[in-house]
Amino acid sequence: MSVTVSADAVPRLGRGVRMRYDKARDRYVLLLPETVVVLNATGAAILELCDGARTVDGIVAALRERYGEVPPEQVHAYLAKLVERRHVEMTHEH
């Protein structure tokens, strides 16, 4: 199943998913029931902006302010993968 992430979608962490900094690994992780997903710096930067208030476009804009050029298609693809795995849920603005 292929997921398409629209620019006006509002991502947030999925039910039962938490993000935290793991001192032992010296990086951010996603905590899921019976699973830990170790995040790279890019993934952590994207997920910390998935607050249930910003749209995907808003996340891309915030990343551009912080890092300069950010390809939106890469952010969309990353979030789509996380939606498929149920780590992230999407709602849509009305």
Buried (B, 14 or more C-beta within 10 A) or exposed (E): EEBEBEEBBBBBBBEEBEBEEEEEEEBBBBBBEEEEBEBEEBBBBBBEBBEEEBBBBBBBBBBEEEEEEBEBEEBBEBBBBBBEBEBBBBEEEE
